[in-house]
């Protein structure tokens, strides 16, 4: 009698285990799909996303002849791009690239 009860319990657990495994497999595949999709999306943070942004010169000369520019509410050290005019306080500038820890700027014609 005891053996018969154990077989019935085991028989009831098998469909539950299969269903649970299938659900976990589907959830894992969904997570894999979303993770791979996120890898292909464009960057939304970091210094490289600042290229093309416009900022305002807050201090024309500072440490090692670098200027300070405000971009998106943040202050950054910057250098003028090759061939651009001198940076003056209050001028609008456009970020054209990043070099090591300094932004390379080009003065807008505004």
C-alpha positions in Angstrom: 0.0 0.0 0.0 2.8 2.4 0.9 4.6 1.7 -2.5 1.4 2.5 -4.4 1.0 5.9 -2.7 4.6 6.8 -3.6 4.0 6.0 -7.2 0.9 8.1 -7.3 2.8 11.1 -5.8 5.6 10.7 -8.3 3.2 10.5 -11.2 1.6 13.8 -10.1 5.0 15.6 -9.9 6.2 14.7 -13.4 3.7 17.0 -15.3 4.5 19.8 -12.8 8.2 19.4 -13.4 7.8 19.4 -17.2 5.6 22.5 -17.1 8.0 24.3 -14.7 11.0 23.4 -16.9 9.2 24.6 -20.1 8.3 27.9 -18.4 11.9 28.4 -17.3 13.2 27.7 -20.8 10.8 30.2 -22.3 11.8 32.9 -19.8 15.5 32.2 -20.5 15.0 32.5 -24.2 13.1 35.8 -23.7 15.9 37.1 -21.5 18.5 36.1 -24.1 16.6 37.8 -26.9 16.3 41.1 -24.8 20.0 41.0 -23.9 21.1 40.6 -27.5 18.7 43.3 -28.6 20.2 45.7 -25.9 23.7 45.0 -27.2 22.7 46.4 -30.6 21.0 49.6 -29.4 23.0 52.9 -29.5 24.9 54.1 -26.5 22.9 56.4 -24.3 25.6 57.2 -21.7 29.3 58.1 -21.6 31.6 60.6 -23.2 31.1 59.3 -26.8 27.4 60.3 -26.8 28.5 63.9 -26.3 29.9 64.2 -29.8 27.7 66.6 -31.7 26.3 68.3 -28.5 26.5 72.0 -28.0 28.0 73.6 -24.9 28.9 77.0 -23.5 32.5 78.1 -22.5 32.4 78.9 -18.8 36.1 79.6 -18.3 38.4 80.5 -21.2 41.7 79.4 -19.8 42.6 77.2 -17.0 45.0 74.3 -16.1 47.4 73.5 -18.9 45.7 76.0 -21.3 42.5 74.1 -21.1 39.1 75.8 -21.1 36.0 74.7 -19.1 32.8 74.0 -21.0 29.3 73.3 -19.7 27.6 70.5 -21.6 24.3 69.0 -20.5 24.7 70.6 -17.1 28.2 69.1 -16.5 31.6 70.9 -16.5 34.3 69.5 -18.7 37.9 70.4 -19.6 38.3 71.1 -23.3 40.7 72.1 -26.0 39.9 73.9 -29.2 39.9 71.8 -32.4 42.7 72.3 -34.9 42.0 75.3 -37.0 39.2 76.7 -34.8 39.3 80.2 -33.3 40.2 81.0 -29.7 37.7 80.0 -27.1 36.1 82.9 -25.2 33.8 82.8 -22.2 30.1 82.7 -23.1 30.7 81.4 -26.6 28.7 78.4 -27.9 30.9 75.5 -29.0 30.2 72.1 -30.6 31.9 68.9 -29.5 33.6 67.3 -32.4 35.5 64.5 -30.6 37.0 63.1 -27.5 40.8 62.8 -27.0 42.0 60.9 -23.9 40.5 62.9 -21.0 39.8 66.2 -22.9 37.1 67.1 -25.3 38.1 68.5 -28.7 35.9 71.5 -29.5 35.0 73.5 -32.5 33.5 77.0 -32.1 30.1 77.4 -33.6 29.4 80.4 -35.9 26.3 81.5 -33.8 
